[in-house]
């Protein structure tokens, strides 16, 4: 019977590592809501990390892209809610700032950034997305 308890405990621990730890890592520091629309015009909200540098706000997309990034690129304009305030933006890709933005993300999100990087295979090729206010 103790082996069954041990096995169940092992499964629960593994489930926590795969599901719970990334959730805790990603939501424990500032997270913004990105508001985009899909091809059918339906609103899609995505929670993302954000950092500030040189008067701009930055999101970061992995080298392999993502759904939110595809929607953002397809629609041009999008909105971000940060600290309860929603503003409209356009995006400028800043590959030249990858090292700076990766370091700022690591500093701000600490072990959470390390956990997420380990799960996605690192930050090599990550692209900073600079937010420019729009009307």
C-alpha positions in Angstrom: 0.0 0.0 0.0 2.9 2.4 0.7 4.0 2.0 -2.9 0.7 3.1 -4.1 0.9 6.3 -1.9 4.4 6.8 -3.1 3.4 6.5 -6.8 0.4 8.8 -6.3 2.7 11.3 -4.6 5.2 11.1 -7.4 2.4 11.7 -10.0 1.1 14.7 -8.1 4.6 16.1 -7.7 5.2 15.7 -11.5 1.9 17.3 -12.3 2.8 20.3 -10.0 6.2 20.6 -11.8 4.6 20.5 -15.2 1.5 22.7 -14.5 1.7 24.4 -11.2 5.2 25.7 -11.2 5.0 27.4 -14.6 1.7 29.0 -13.5 3.3 30.3 -10.2 6.4 31.4 -12.1 4.5 33.3 -14.7 1.9 35.1 -12.5 3.9 36.1 -9.4 5.3 39.4 -10.8 3.7 42.0 -13.0 1.6 40.6 -15.9 -0.2 42.6 -18.5 -3.2 41.7 -20.6 -2.6 41.9 -24.4 -5.9 42.4 -26.3 -5.8 41.2 -29.9 -8.4 39.8 -32.4 -8.3 36.5 -34.3 -9.1 35.9 -38.0 -12.8 35.8 -37.1 -12.7 39.1 -35.3 -13.1 37.5 -31.9 -11.2 39.2 -29.0 -8.4 37.2 -27.5 -6.7 38.2 -24.3 -3.2 37.0 -23.5 -1.3 37.5 -20.2 2.3 38.5 -20.8 5.4 39.8 -19.0 6.5 43.3 -19.7 9.6 45.4 -19.0 10.5 49.1 -19.5 13.6 50.4 -21.1 14.5 53.8 -22.5 11.0 55.2 -22.3 9.4 52.2 -24.0 7.5 49.1 -22.9 8.6 45.7 -24.2 7.0 42.3 -24.6 9.1 39.3 -25.7 8.2 36.6 -28.2 10.1 33.3 -28.5 12.1 32.6 -31.7 9.4 30.1 -32.8 6.6 32.7 -32.5 3.2 32.3 -30.8 -0.5 32.9 -31.4 -0.5 36.3 -29.8 2.4 37.4 -31.8 0.8 36.2 -35.1 -2.5 38.1 -34.2 -0.5 41.2 -33.2 1.3 41.2 -36.6 -1.8 40.5 -38.6 -3.9 43.3 -37.1 -1.2 46.1 -36.6 -2.9 47.8 -33.7 -3.6 46.2 -30.4 -4.3 47.1 -26.8 -2.5 46.4 -23.5 -3.9 46.7 -20.1 -1.3 47.5 -17.5 -2.0 48.6 -13.9 -5.7 48.9 -14.8 -5.1 51.3 -17.7 -5.8 50.1 -21.3 -3.9 51.8 -24.1 -3.6 51.2 -27.9 -0.2 50.4 -29.5 1.6 49.4 -32.6 4.6 47.1 -32.4 8.2 47.6 -33.6 10.4 44.5 -33.5 13.8 45.2 -31.9 16.0 42.2 -32.4 19.0 44.6 -31.7 17.8 44.9 -28.1 17.4 41.1 -27.4 20.3 40.9 -24.9 19.1 44.0 -23.0 15.5 42.9 -22.9 16.4 39.3 -21.9 18.5 40.7 -19.1 15.7 43.0 -17.9 13.2 40.1 -18.0 15.6 37.9 -16.0 16.2 40.6 -13.4 12.5 41.4 -13.0 11.1 37.9 -13.2 14.2 36.1 -11.7 13.7 32.4 -11.2 10.3 32.5 -13.0 12.2 33.5 -16.2 14.7 30.7 -15.7 11.9 28.2 -15.2 10.0 29.3 -18.4 13.3 29.4 -20.4 14.0 25.8 -19.4 10.5 24.8 -20.4 10.7 26.4 -23.9 14.4 25.6 -24.6 16.0 28.9 -23.7 15.8 32.5 -24.8 18.1 32.2 -27.9 16.4 34.1 -30.8 13.7 35.7 -28.6 12.5 39.0 -30.2 11.7 42.1 -28.1 8.5 43.8 -29.2 8.6 47.5 -28.5 5.3 49.1 -27.9 4.6 52.5 -29.6 1.4 54.4 -28.5 -1.2 54.8 -31.2 -4.5 56.7 -31.4 
